[in-house]
Amino acid sequence: MVSLATQDSLFRLAGRLLKSCRSRSQDVSLNKTRRRLLGGHDALGESYSRIVPAEQRRAQGATFTPPQVVQAMVAWAMTQGVTFDRIVDPGAGSGRFVLAAAQAFPDAHIIAVEKDPNIVGLLRANIALAGFDKRVSIIVDDYRSVHLPSAGRTLFIGNPPYVRHHDIESCWKRWYTETLQACGLPGSALAGLHLHFLLKTRQLAGPGDYGCFITAAEWLDVNYGSAARAMLMNGMGGRSLHLIDTASQVFPDAMTSAAIVCFNIGSRCRSLKIRHVQSPAQLGNLQGGINISFSRAGSEDKWSRLIRQNDFEENSCIQLGELFEVHRGQVTGMNEVWIVAEQAEGLPASVLVPTVTRAKELIQASGARLTDAGELRRVVDLPNDFSRFSAQDRKRIETFIVWAQSQGAKNSYIAAHRKPWWRVNLKAPAPILMTYMARRAPVFVRNACGARILNIAHGLYPLIPLSEDDLALIIRWLNRNVSLDGGRTYAGGLTKFEPREVMRLPIPHLERLRRMGIA
C-alpha cells in the first residue's frame, strides 16, 4: 500500500495546478503542459497510476483508458453524422474521455461523473488546464444514483469501472436484478459493476441517444452477461462490437480482455456488426466488421464465437466434440494429503499413480509429448476395499488413512460426497491432455506415458478409433490454431476453457487434416 503522504503530494500538485489555471496564469511551462494534455498526455493520471498500486485502484475500478482507445471511440462518435447536445462520461477518472470529447464536439455540454473525491481533484485540474471548466459539469457521485434532466441528443462514452461482484454492496445487487426483472430481462447478482453502468445508461438514455463503452470482454460469454447481450438486442440498439485480442494487453496495469460496444438507443437495426482486432492500433474509428443478425446472436450463448474468425470455410470443419469427449481432471479434495508426501512412503506402488499435478508439466513437455512418467508426482489412489493386498500392505494403507483423516481429508466437501471417502478415483489416462486456464492459449499434449491428471488439465478421450498419426495431426493443428478467443476471460486476464467449450472448438474434418499434413 502506497503511503498517504505520497498520494497527498500528488493531490496537492493537482490543487496548485487548478489554482494556477483559475488565476489565468500565462506561465510558459503551464501552456506547454496544456498543449500536451490536449494532445492526449495525461500527466496527472499517469502519475496517479504509478503512485497508487494497481491492486488498490482495481478495488474501485480506477483503471484509466489508453489515449489510443479514447481517440478511436471519440472518432466513432464523430462519424455518426449527428450533433450531440450533451456528452456523459459515467466514470470520468482523470478526464481522458471528457477532454477528447470536448475537443471533438465544441458545442456540446459535458457531464463528468466520478465517485472518488481524490480522483475528482485530478479531473478538475485537467479540465481547468484544458480550458473547459465552463463547458464541463462534474457530478461527484455513484453513477447509479445520478438523475439527469431532459436534454437534447446525448452521447454516453467512457470506460465503466470494472469491479467484481464480490466487492459490490448487496443493495446495489438488488437494484440491478430488480431493475432488470422489471424490464423483463434476465438478471444475476454475479454481474460486475460495468454491467450495472450499462443498465443505468439504459435508464438514462432516450431514443436517438448514442453510446460507446469499453469494458472487460467477459460479458460476451459468461452467463451473467446475458443481461447485457439482451439489452443490446432489445432497446439499446446495439450497432457494433469490437473485440481486442487477448494477447494485446490493452490496459497496462490490468490483465483483462477488452471489448468496445457501440449502440444507438431505440434504433431498429436487425444486425450487429462485429470485428476482431489484434491490437488497439487496428481500431481506427471503429468501422468495418461483418454483420451478424440479432436472431443468430440471440441463439448464441457465447458472443466471442460470433467474432472469432476462422482460417477455413465453415463447411470444411467440424466441432472437436465430434471426435472427442472432454473431461476435467480429478479433484482430490485436499492435495496436500493425496499428492504423495512422506506419510505415503511404503504404500504399495499400485496405489501411487503418476499424475500431472501442475500445468507447467504440460507446457514444458518436449515436442508436445509427455513421455516420462518418472518426472511426475504420485497421487494416492486407493480402491474401495483392500482384500487383494497383503496383510503388511493393508496395515500401511490403514495407517495412511488414519493420518489422512487426522489432517481433515475426510471432512472436505469432495470427500464427503465420495464412497468411500478415501477413494480419489483417478480417471483413465486420456490420449491427449490440455491446459485449460492461463494467460496464454491452451497447450495440447500427447499423453504417451499414460499419466493421470488432476483438475489443472482436461483429458480428450476419442469417440472413434484414431491412429497415432491422427492424434499427432490433431495435436499439431490444435496447438497452432486454438487461441484465447475460444475461452472466456475473467478479471486478472485468466482465460478458462470449460469442457463443453473445448468440444465446440472448430477443427477441419479428419480427412482434410490428413491431406493437409500439418507439417
N, C-alpha and C positions, 0 to 999 in steps of 0.2 A: 504494500500500500504506500503510495507516494505521500510525503509529508504535507500537512495542511499549509505549512509556510511556503512550500514550493508552488502549490496551487494558488495561494493568495497573491504571490508575486505576479503571476500571470493576470489575475483578475484586476490587480492594481494597475498593471500596464494597460489593460483594456480601458480602465476608468480614465487614465491620463490621456489616452488616445481620444476617447469620447469628448473629454473636456477641451482638448486642442481643436477638435473639429467644430465644436459648438462656438468656439471663440473665433472661428473663421481664420485660423492661422494660415499664413501663406508660406510657412516653412518649406524649404526645398525638399527636405527628406520626407516630409509629410505628403507632398504632392507626388513624389516618386512612389511612396507606399500606396497611394490611392490608385495610381496608374497600374501598378502590379496587381492590386486587388481586383480592379475591373477587368484585368486580363485573365483572371482565374486563380491568382496566387493568394490563398487564404492563410496568411502568416499566423494569425491568432488561432485558427482552427488546427493548423498543423502543430503549433506549439502545444496546444491542449492535448492533442493526440499523443505527442511524445511524452508529456509530463504525467498524464494520468494513464495508468496501465490499462491495457485492452480489457482485462478481466473485470476491472472496476467499471469501465464505461459500458461494457456489454450488458451489465445488470440493468442499465437504464436505456439500453438501445442507442447509445451515443456513438454511432459509427458513421463518420462523415463520408459523403459520396465523392469519388474522384472527379475532378473537373471534366475529364473526357466524357464521362457518362452524363453529367449535368448538361453539357453542351449538346449532346445527342438528343436528350429528352426535350430540351427547350427548342431545338431545331425542328423536332417533330411538331410541336405545337405551332410553330411559325408556318408550317406547310399546310395547315388545315383550312386556310383561306377565310378565317373568321376573325372578328375583332373581340378581344376579351376586355370586359369592363373591370373584372376583378380576378385576381390570382391568389390562390390559397395554398400555402405550404403547411401541411399538418404537423410536421416535425422539423422545424426550421434549422435547428442546430446553430451553427455559426453563420448561416445565411447564404450558403452557396447557390441554392436554387433561387432564393429571393433576389440576389444581385443579378444573376443571369437573366431572370425573367423581367426584372425592372428595366434592364437594358434592351431586351428584345421587344418589350411592349411598353413604350414610354407613356402611353395614355391610360394604362391600367392602374388601379389601386391594388396594392399588395397587402395581404394579411399573413403575417408570420406567427404561427402558433408554436410555442416552446414551453415545456413544463419546468425544466431545470433552471432555477434562477441564476445559477452561476454561468451557465452557457448563455443565458439571455444577455449577460454583460458583454460577452464576446459578440453576440448578434447585434446589440445596439451600437457597439463601437464600429463594426464593419459597415452597418447601414449608414451611420453618420459619416464615416470616412468616404464612402462612395457618393455621398451627397443625396441619398434617397430618403432621408428621415421624414420629409414632408409627404412622401408617397406611400410609406410603409406603416401599417399599424401592427403593433406587437401585442399578442394575447399571451399572457403568462398563465397557462392553464393546461390541463389534460385535454387533448383534442376531443375526447369522447364527451366532455362536458360543455363543449363550445356550442353557442347558438349564434347563427349569423343572420343578419337582416336580409330581406329580399334585395336583390341587386340584378344587374344585367348578366350577360353571359359570363360564366366563371370557369376558370381553368384550375383544377386541383393537380398539383405537381409536387413531387418530392420523394423522399425515402422514408416511408413509415418505419418507426423503430422496431427492430426485431428483438422481442423479449419472449422467452419461452413461457408456456402456460404455468409452469411451476412458480414463477415469480409474479403472476397476475393475481390480484386480490379476488376473493370469491364473489364479492358484489359485482365486479365487472364481468366475471364469467357468467353470472346470472343475467346481467344486462345483455350480453352477447347472445346467449342461447335463446332467451325470451324474445328478444327483438327479431331474431331470425325466424323463430316459430310463428310470430305474429305476421310475418311476411310469407309464411308457407314454405320456408326454406329449411334445409337440414342445418342443425347447429350442434357443435360439440365444444365442451369446456376445455378440450385439449388444444384449441386453436391458439396460436401465438398472437402477440399484440398487433402485428402487421395486418392480420385479418380483422381485428377489431377496428382498425383505422379504415380499412376498406368498407366495412359495414357503415361506419359513421359517415363516410363520404357519400354512400348511397342515400343516407338520411338527409344530408345537407344539400345535395345536388338536385338540380331540376332539369327538365327536358331541355336539351340544347347545350348543356354544360359538357366540358371535356375533362379528361383525367389522364395522367401519365405517372405511374408509380414504378419504382424499382424495389423489389422485395427479395427475400430469400426464396428460392425456387421450390421449396419443399411442398408448397400448397398445390403444385401441379399434380402431385401423385398421392399424397397421404390422404387417409380417409377424412380427417377433419378439414382438409382443403376443399371438400366437395361443396361447401357453402360458397366459397369464393368462385369456384367454377360455375355454380348455379347462378350466382348474382350476375356474372358477366354475360351469361346467356339469357338472362331474364331481367330486363330493365336497365342494367348498367351499360348495355350497348358495347360489348367487347369488340374492339376493332382489330387489334394486333397483339402478338405475343412474341417476345424476343428472348430466347434462352441463350445465355452466355456460357460457353463451355466450362465445365467444372475444373478443367486443367488450368484455366486462367483465373488467378486469384484477383477478383475484381476489387475487393476491399483489402488493402494491405495488412490490416490488423484483425481480420476476421476470416477464418477458414469456413466459408459458406458459399453455396451456389447463388446465382443471381438471375432473375428474370424481370424484364420490363414489360408491363402490361399497359396498353393504351385503350381508352374507352370513350364513348360519346353517349351520354345519358339519353335514353329514350330513342336512340336510333334503331332502325328496323333492319339492320344487316342480317343476312341469313348465314353468314360465314365469318370465320375468324382467320385472319392472315397470320401465319406462324413462320418463324425463322430461327435458325440456329447459327450463331456466330462463334468463331473461335476465340475472339478477344474483344475488349471494348473498342479497339481501333477499327473494327469492322462494323460498328453500329451505324455510322453515318448519321442520317436523320430519321432512322427507324423506318425506312421504306423497304420494299421487297418482301419476299417470302411467298409461301404457297397458301391458297385458300382451302380451309377445312370447314365443311358445313357444320352448323351447330347441331344438326341431328346426329352427325357422326361423332362430334366432340362429346355430346351428351351420352353416347353409348360407351364411351371410353373412360375407364376409371383412373387412367394414368395419362395425363396430357403430354408428358415428355415423350411418349411413344409417337404422338402425332407430329412432334417436332423433329425427332431423330431422323436423319437422312441415311438411307442405306445405299450401298455401292452396287446393288444389283436389283433387277426388276422383281416386283412383288410375286409374279407367277413363277419365279425360279427359286423361291426359298420356301422353307417350312419353319415350324417352330421347333426349338430344341426338344420340347416335350414330346414330340412325335418319335424321338429316338431314345430319350432317357426319362426316367423318373429321377427327381432330385430330392434328396433328404438331408436335413440338417444333421450335423454330428451329435453325439450323445452328450447329455448334461449329467454330470456326476452328482451334483448336489453339494459337494464340498471337495474341491480339487486338492486341498492340502492333505486330505486323508487318502483319496483314491489314486492320485498320482503318486507313484511309489516313492516312499520315504524310507528311513532306516527301519521303521517298525514293520515294513513289509519284507524285510530280508529273511530269507529262509522259507518263504511261501513257495509252493510248487510252481515251477516255471510255466505250467499251462495256464495259470491264472494271472500271470504277469504279461500283459499284452502290449506289444509295440504300438504306440499310438501317436498321432500328430496332435500335439497339445499347444503349438504356437503357430500362428500364421506365417511367421518368417521361415519356418521349416519348409513350407511350400514355395514361398517367394524365392528362397535361395536354392531350390532344387536345380541341379545342373541339367541343362537341356530339357527342362520341363518333365523330368523323370525322377521319381522318388525310388531309389534303388537299394538303399542301405538302411534296413530297419534297426541295425545296431546303433545308429546315431540317435534314435528316438527314445523318449522316455517311456516307461511302462505304466500302464494303468491296471489296478487290481480289478479283475472282472470275475467275481465268484459265481458259481452256479447256484441253483435252488437248494440242492442237497449235496452232502459231502460223502456219500456212501462209497463212491468209486475211489476215494483217496485212502492211503494207508493211515493207520492209527496215528503215526507220528505227524503226517501232513495235516490230518484233521485237527490235531491239537494245536498246531501252528496257526491254522486258519481261525480256529475258535479264539485263540489268544488275540489275533489281529482284530477280530470282530468286537471283542470286549474293549480293546483300545479305541477302535473307531467310534463305538458308542460313547465312550468317555469323552471324546472330542466333540460330541454333539452331532455326529453324522446321521444318527437315526432320527433326529428331530428336524432336519432340514425339510423344506417344503417338498422337494423332489423325492427324498427318501420316504416321506410319509405317504406318498402315492405309489410306492413300489411294493411288490410282494414277491419275495421277502425284501425288506428294506435295504439289505446289503447288495442286492444284485444290480450292478450298473448296467449290464446287458448291452455291451457294445454292439453296434450294428455290424453286419458282414462287410468285409472290405469292398469298397467301390472301385471300379477300374479307373475312374477319373475323379480327382479331388480338386476343389477350388476354394480360394479365399472368398469371403463374401462381405466383409466390412472393413473399409480402409479409406484412405485419402488418395487412392490410386485405383486404376482399373483392376478387376479381379484377375487372379492368376490361375490357370488351369494346368494340372499336373497329372501325368500318368502314374498311377499307383502300382509300380512294378514290384513292390516288396510286400504287398498285401497288408499295409498298415491300416489300423482303425483310426477314427477321428473323433475328437471332442467337438463341442459346439463353437469352434472357431473356424470351421470349414463345412462345406457341403460335399456330399458324395453324389456322383452321377452314375446311375445304375441303368445299363442298356435294356431297352424293351425288345430289341431284336438282336440276333447274333451279329457281332461286329468283330472283324479281324483285327489283328494288331496294327496292320497298316491303316485300317479305317479309323481306329482310335487315335493314331498319330496324326492323321489328316485333320480330324475334328479338333484335336487339341491345338494344333498349329493355327487353324482358322480362328478358333475362339480367342486365342491369345493375341491375335493380330487385329481382330475386328470388334471385340466387345469393349465398350468404353464405359466411363462412369455414367453416361446418359441413360444407360439401361437400368440403373438402380434408382433409389430415392435418397436424396441428400438431406442431411439433418444439420442442425446447428453444430458449429465446430468443423464443418467440412467433411464429416464422415459420410460415405455413401454405402448404403446397405442393399444387398440383393436377397430378397426372400426367395425360397424355393420356387414358388409359383412364378415369380418374375423371371427367374432363370429359365424355367420351362417355356416361357413366352418369347425368349430371345430368338430372333430370326437367324437362320442358317441355311446355306444352299442345300438343295437336295443332295443326298449322298452320292448319286451318280454324277452330279455336276462336280462335287468335291473331288471325286476320283479323277475326273477329266482335267480339273484344274491342277491337281497335284500338290498345290501349295508348297512349291519348292522353297 
